[in-house]
Amino acid sequence: MIQRNLYLRLIRPFYGKPVIKVLTGLRRSGKSTMLLQIKQDLQKQGATENQFFELNLEAVEGLRLANFQDLIALLTSFFSKLRPAEKGYVFLDEVQLLPDWEKAVNACNVSFNADIYITGSNASLLSGNLATLLGGRYVSFQIHPFSFLEFTELFSPLNKPVPELFQDYLIFGGMPSLQYLDLKYDPSMQLLRDIYNTVILKDVVSYGQIRDLDLLQRVILYVLNNIGTIFSATSISKYFKSENRSVPVDTILSYLSLCEDAFFIKKVRRQDLPGKKLLTVNDKYFVADHGFRECQLGGNQAHIKGVLENIVYWELCRRGFEVHIGKLADKEVDFVGHKDGVTSYYQVAYLLADEHTISREFGALSSIEDNYEKSVLSLDHLDMSRGGIKHRNIVEWLLES
């Protein structure tokens, strides 16, 4: 099991505090494993086995619950067995599957000496219900598939050199379940397709009550095929119109929003850099794990620029940045990251193969009139830094802890 210290460092300050810890993210991205690692961490600090109440709402025990009152009954029984003033640690996995679950969580938080941790795979359901009932008494952490650094640790037993592992990462992505298949292509793609179908059917189709599955699939494939490209829902509608199919923009927006709520894709808005204003048209979308692009469309290596952007975007998110796309007159900056009051700019390229490419990638950054850090990331090994703009090898950058 890979120790996910990045998330433990973020969650640890809230241990024992009277706020509910909410772990969100794509289905099968490692939320249940994070609960286990949190439990082990708490046990190192003195918690004992009898202090833990653990329930997976997808497991047999969870499926036996008919309503939130059944959960309250279980929690009441658990806390009645603890000593006075003894804290109970409540772990509820995929909690959104139980109707009115938030009432049980709120009752537990109010009535017992509880330290509560929950996971869920639907952003709208979790944030909406928690915000309504709990106000500010919760903190949220999004759990992502494995970073490249975690991927290298996961597959270190294969004794592959780092460049070869990165080529594997470009294709397979970082879904944790891949660890059982030793990077064999066909079984890995079958696994990713099964996860994809589960996410789409359970967390998009079922929740959104979508009837036109073919249209949803075609919208998703459009997004996967245009990772790293600026487009809008209107662009997708026009694409369908060119194929003699009329699809309202509102329908496309609804489908995209449902996929975002399932943590499958993420819309990244553009920011006008001189005025710092967020623009309302033409965004970029990134998929939670680029392995899904390979299993649905193939050709990640042929579409490497977009895949590299996808990897860099999520790495910036893991490192705590709020990320936008930058627009400066007629130039585009791939990523503008904001963290702790500091801004960083990033251009992503495959290879800086000629002066035209170098001029394009560095030129967009050199036009920004501030002193914040600016970086060009590519797969080149030769350092081409110039004019105060850093050039970094993407693989080396990803391996920074």
FIDOTOR-518551 format. One line per 5 residues: number of its first residue (from 1); their letters; for each residue x, y, z of C-alpha. Coordinates in Angstrom, 2 decimals, m for minus. Example, Ala and Ser with C-alpha at 12.3 -4.5 7.8 and 13.67 -1.06 7.14 Angstrom:
1> as> 12.30,m4.50,7.80; 13.67,m1.06,7.14
END
This chain:
1> miqrn> 0.00,0.00,0.00; 1.39,3.39,m1.03; 1.49,5.80,1.90; m0.22,8.97,0.70; 1.61,11.40,2.92
6> lylrl> 0.53,14.48,0.94; m3.07,13.99,2.05; m2.18,12.87,5.58; m0.23,16.12,6.07; m3.30,18.10,5.01
11> irpfy> m5.79,16.14,7.12; m3.67,15.61,10.26; m4.19,19.14,11.71; m7.93,18.39,11.90; m7.64,15.15,13.89
16> gkpvi> m9.87,15.34,16.95; m11.26,18.74,15.97; m15.07,19.30,16.02; m15.34,19.50,12.23; m16.39,16.74,9.87
21> kvltg> m13.62,15.62,7.53; m14.97,15.02,4.02; m12.87,13.07,1.52; m14.16,13.54,m2.01; m12.98,12.43,m5.42
26> lrrsg> m13.47,10.14,m8.35; m14.76,6.67,m7.58; m11.88,4.18,m7.08; m9.30,6.94,m6.67; m8.21,5.76,m3.23
31> kstml> m10.63,7.35,m0.74; m11.25,4.08,1.15; m7.51,3.49,1.39; m7.10,7.00,2.77; m9.58,6.15,5.54
36> lqikq> m7.45,3.14,6.41; m4.29,5.24,6.47; m5.98,7.87,8.65; m7.05,5.10,11.04; m3.50,3.75,11.21
41> dlqkq> m2.19,7.27,11.80; m4.67,7.81,14.66; m3.69,4.46,16.18; m0.05,5.55,16.20; m1.22,8.53,18.25
46> gaten> m2.93,6.29,20.82; m6.40,5.47,19.48; m7.48,1.86,20.07; m9.47,m0.50,17.85; m12.62,m0.30,19.99
51> qffel> m12.81,3.45,19.35; m13.49,3.04,15.62; m16.88,2.76,13.94; m16.38,1.85,10.25; m19.12,1.39,7.67
56> nleav> m18.93,1.17,3.87; m22.32,2.00,2.39; m21.45,m0.09,m0.69; m20.67,m3.20,1.39; m23.19,m5.74,2.68
61> eglrl> m23.46,m4.09,6.09; m24.15,m0.73,4.50; m26.70,m2.04,2.05; m28.71,m3.49,4.95; m29.53,0.03,6.16
66> anfqd> m32.95,1.17,4.99; m32.68,4.79,6.14; m30.70,7.25,8.23; m32.49,6.12,11.42; m30.86,2.69,11.03
71> liall> m27.47,4.38,10.92; m28.29,6.47,13.99; m29.24,3.26,15.84; m25.87,1.69,14.98; m23.99,4.82,16.05
76> tsffs> m25.94,5.05,19.31; m25.09,1.44,20.12; m21.40,2.02,19.30; m21.03,5.13,21.48; m22.89,3.49,24.38
81> klrpa> m20.00,1.01,24.68; m17.31,3.67,25.04; m16.12,4.99,28.37; m17.30,8.46,29.47; m15.31,11.19,27.65
86> ekgyv> m13.74,8.57,25.35; m13.70,9.79,21.75; m15.20,7.67,18.99; m13.84,7.79,15.45; m16.59,7.42,12.85
91> fldev> m15.63,6.39,9.30; m18.44,6.35,6.72; m17.45,5.34,3.18; m19.49,6.39,0.09; m21.99,8.00,2.45
96> qllpd> m24.09,9.56,m0.32; m25.64,6.15,m1.03; m27.82,6.35,2.10; m30.88,8.62,1.77; m30.77,11.55,4.20
101> wekav> m27.34,10.46,5.40; m26.52,14.04,6.39; m29.15,13.93,9.16; m27.39,10.97,10.77; m23.98,12.62,10.40
106> nacnv> m25.25,15.85,11.93; m26.94,14.00,14.80; m23.71,12.10,15.50; m21.69,15.29,15.44; m24.08,17.05,17.85
111> sfnad> m24.89,14.19,20.22; m21.68,12.22,20.69; m17.99,12.77,21.38; m17.26,11.94,17.77; m14.46,12.58,15.30
116> iyitg> m16.14,12.02,11.92; m14.60,11.15,8.53; m16.77,10.55,5.47; m16.09,9.87,1.80; m18.25,10.44,m1.24
121> snasl> m18.19,10.45,m5.02; m20.61,13.25,m5.86; m19.60,16.85,m5.31; m23.06,18.38,m5.68; m24.75,15.99,m3.26
126> lsgnl> m22.03,16.29,m0.64; m21.39,20.02,m0.73; m25.05,20.96,m1.07; m26.35,18.86,1.81; m23.41,19.54,4.12
131> atllg> m23.44,23.27,3.50; m27.18,23.43,4.20; m27.14,21.40,7.40; m23.70,21.89,8.89; m22.76,25.43,7.93
136> gryvs> m19.00,25.80,8.35; m18.51,22.69,10.49; m16.74,20.60,7.86; m13.55,20.61,5.81; m13.15,18.94,2.43
141> fqihp> m10.18,17.22,0.79; m10.18,15.94,m2.79; m8.33,12.64,m3.26; m6.78,12.22,m6.72; m5.47,9.18,m8.59
146> fsfle> m1.75,8.52,m8.17; 0.73,11.22,m9.13; 3.75,10.18,m11.17; 5.85,10.16,m8.00; 3.39,7.71,m6.41
151> ftelf> 3.27,5.73,m9.67; 7.05,5.22,m9.58; 6.80,3.96,m6.01; 3.89,1.68,m6.89; 5.74,0.00,m9.75
156> splnk> 9.25,0.06,m8.33; 9.20,m3.79,m8.07; 9.22,m3.89,m11.91; 12.74,m2.33,m11.84; 12.06,m0.11,m14.83
161> pvpel> 14.09,3.06,m15.39; 12.26,6.33,m14.72; 11.95,7.36,m18.41; 10.31,4.04,m19.24; 7.95,4.35,m16.27
166> fqdyl> 6.95,7.81,m17.47; 6.06,6.40,m20.88; 3.88,3.88,m19.03; 2.30,6.66,m16.97; 1.45,8.58,m20.15
171> ifggm> m0.57,5.58,m21.31; m2.03,4.03,m18.18; m2.52,6.98,m15.85; m2.61,6.62,m12.09; m5.73,4.73,m11.02
176> pslqy> m4.69,2.72,m7.92; m6.26,m0.56,m9.12; m3.64,m0.80,m11.89; m1.16,m2.09,m9.30; m2.53,m5.61,m9.68
181> ldlky> m1.89,m5.88,m13.44; 1.86,m5.10,m13.81; 1.22,m2.57,m16.61; m0.06,m5.18,m19.05; m1.94,m3.23,m21.69
186> dpsmq> m5.09,m5.25,m22.47; m6.04,m6.18,m18.87; m5.28,m2.62,m17.74; m7.50,m1.12,m20.44; m10.30,m3.51,m19.52
191> llrdi> m10.00,m2.45,m15.88; m10.06,1.24,m16.80; m13.09,0.72,m19.04; m14.90,m1.02,m16.17; m14.10,1.85,m13.79
196> yntvi> m15.17,4.35,m16.46; m18.50,2.56,m16.93; m19.07,2.43,m13.18; m18.38,6.14,m12.75; m20.57,7.13,m15.68
201> lkdvv> m23.47,4.81,m14.86; m23.54,5.25,m11.08; m22.38,8.81,m10.57; m23.55,10.52,m13.76; m26.41,8.64,m15.43
206> sygqi> m28.16,7.45,m12.27; m27.78,10.67,m10.31; m28.65,12.88,m13.29; m31.43,10.58,m14.54; m29.98,10.72,m18.04
211> rdldl> m31.88,8.79,m20.69; m29.82,9.50,m23.80; m26.71,7.47,m22.95; m25.40,7.69,m26.52; m25.41,11.49,m26.43
216> lqrvi> m23.68,11.53,m23.04; m20.98,9.20,m24.33; m20.43,11.34,m27.40; m20.11,14.50,m25.28; m17.55,12.76,m23.05
221> lyvln> m15.58,11.50,m26.04; m15.50,15.03,m27.45; m14.01,16.28,m24.18; m11.46,13.44,m24.03; m10.43,14.10,m27.61
226> nigti> m9.95,17.82,m26.92; m8.01,17.78,m23.65; m5.77,20.84,m23.58; m7.88,22.62,m26.21; m10.02,25.68,m25.51
231> fsats> m13.67,25.11,m26.38; m17.19,25.74,m25.13; m20.53,23.95,m24.95; m21.46,25.94,m28.04; m18.45,24.41,m29.83
236> iskyf> m19.74,20.93,m28.99; m23.25,21.85,m30.15; m21.84,23.09,m33.47; m19.83,19.88,m33.82; m23.00,17.82,m33.44
241> ksenr> m24.78,20.11,m35.90; m22.06,19.38,m38.48; m23.03,15.72,m38.04; m26.69,16.59,m38.64; m27.67,16.21,m35.00
246> svpvd> m29.29,19.07,m33.13; m28.29,19.20,m29.44; m29.23,22.21,m27.27; m26.35,23.96,m25.55; m28.20,23.69,m22.22
251> tilsy> m28.25,19.90,m22.52; m24.50,19.80,m23.14; m23.88,22.13,m20.19; m26.01,19.87,m17.99; m24.05,16.76,m19.02
256> lslce> m20.71,18.48,m18.45; m21.85,19.68,m15.02; m22.91,16.17,m14.01; m19.54,14.79,m15.09; m17.86,17.48,m12.99
261> daffi> m19.99,16.57,m9.98; m18.80,12.96,m10.38; m15.19,14.26,m10.30; m14.65,12.77,m13.78; m13.76,16.03,m15.53
266> kkvrr> m12.84,19.51,m14.39; m13.57,22.80,m16.13; m10.71,25.30,m15.88; m11.67,28.88,m16.60; m9.59,31.47,m18.44
271> qdlpg> m8.24,34.54,m16.68; m7.53,37.83,m18.41; m4.06,38.49,m17.02; m3.88,42.30,m17.19; m7.21,42.74,m15.40
276> kkllt> m7.21,39.45,m13.42; m10.81,39.01,m14.58; m12.20,35.51,m15.13; m13.61,35.14,m18.63; m17.01,33.54,m19.20
281> vndky> m16.45,31.77,m22.52; m14.10,29.14,m23.92; m12.64,27.05,m21.12; m10.43,23.97,m21.00; m11.55,20.64,m19.58
286> fvadh> m9.28,18.05,m18.02; m10.11,14.45,m17.19; m9.49,13.15,m13.66; m7.12,10.50,m14.99; m5.66,10.44,m18.50
291> gfrec> m5.80,6.63,m18.53; m9.51,7.02,m19.29; m8.61,8.80,m22.50; m6.42,5.87,m23.54; m9.06,3.24,m22.75
296> qlggn> m11.77,5.12,m24.66; m9.88,6.63,m27.60; m6.32,5.27,m27.54; m3.40,7.30,m28.78; m2.29,9.11,m25.63
301> qahik> 1.26,9.20,m26.94; 0.09,10.63,m30.27; m1.90,13.27,m28.37; 0.97,13.87,m25.98; 0.72,17.68,m25.67
306> gvlen> m2.83,17.49,m24.30; m1.97,14.55,m22.04; 1.04,16.41,m20.63; m1.17,19.41,m19.90; m3.62,17.10,m18.15
311> ivywe> m0.82,15.69,m15.99; 0.59,19.12,m15.12; m2.86,20.52,m14.27; m3.62,17.83,m11.70; m0.11,18.01,m10.27
316> lcrrg> m0.60,21.72,m9.63; m3.90,20.91,m7.91; m2.19,18.29,m5.73; 0.39,20.90,m4.74; m2.36,23.20,m3.51
321> fevhi> m2.65,25.69,m6.37; m5.84,27.30,m7.56; m5.41,27.02,m11.32; m6.68,29.05,m14.28; m5.81,29.40,m17.95
326> gklad> m4.11,32.70,m18.77; m5.03,35.05,m21.61; m2.81,37.97,m22.54; m4.01,39.77,m25.69; m3.59,37.16,m28.44
331> kevdf> m1.36,34.89,m26.34; m2.37,31.99,m24.11; m0.61,30.88,m20.93; m1.32,27.24,m20.22; m1.62,27.60,m16.44
336> vghkd> m1.74,30.39,m13.91; m1.37,29.02,m10.38; m2.32,30.92,m7.22; m1.13,29.77,m3.79; m0.59,31.61,m0.52
341> gvtsy> m0.90,34.99,m2.24; 1.77,34.14,m4.81; 1.23,33.58,m8.54; 3.16,31.17,m10.79; 2.94,30.79,m14.57
346> yqvay> 3.49,27.60,m16.58; 3.77,26.75,m20.25; 3.68,23.06,m21.21; 5.34,21.74,m24.36; 6.26,18.31,m25.68
351> llade> 9.68,19.24,m27.03; 11.29,22.60,m27.75; 12.31,21.32,m31.12; 13.06,24.57,m32.98; 13.37,28.32,m32.52
356> htisr> 9.75,28.89,m33.53; 8.52,26.60,m30.74; 10.94,28.13,m28.23; 9.84,31.64,m29.19; 6.16,30.72,m28.86
361> efgal> 6.45,29.06,m25.44; 8.80,31.61,m23.86; 7.19,34.56,m25.65; 3.84,34.20,m23.93; 5.52,34.27,m20.51
366> ssied> 7.95,37.10,m21.32; 4.96,39.34,m22.13; 3.72,39.14,m18.52; 4.84,42.26,m16.69; 5.31,41.05,m13.12
371> nyeks> 8.08,39.38,m11.15; 6.35,36.12,m10.27; 8.00,32.83,m11.21; 7.52,31.71,m14.80; 8.35,28.21,m16.06
376> vlsld> 8.34,26.28,m19.32; 7.91,22.53,m18.80; 8.89,20.08,m21.54; 10.46,16.66,m22.01; 13.77,18.17,m23.14
381> hldms> 16.78,17.42,m20.94; 18.89,20.39,m22.05; 18.24,23.46,m19.87; 16.97,26.25,m22.14; 16.15,28.82,m19.42
386> rggik> 16.36,32.41,m20.64; 15.26,35.93,m19.79; 14.41,35.04,m16.19; 12.08,32.25,m17.31; 12.95,28.80,m16.00
391> hrniv> 12.96,25.73,m18.21; 12.27,22.44,m16.43; 12.13,18.83,m17.53; 8.57,17.66,m16.82; 9.61,14.28,m15.42
396> ewlle> 12.08,15.87,m12.98; 9.47,18.47,m11.98; 6.87,15.77,m11.32; 9.27,13.85,m9.08; 9.75,16.80,m6.73
401> s> 8.13,15.97,m3.40
END
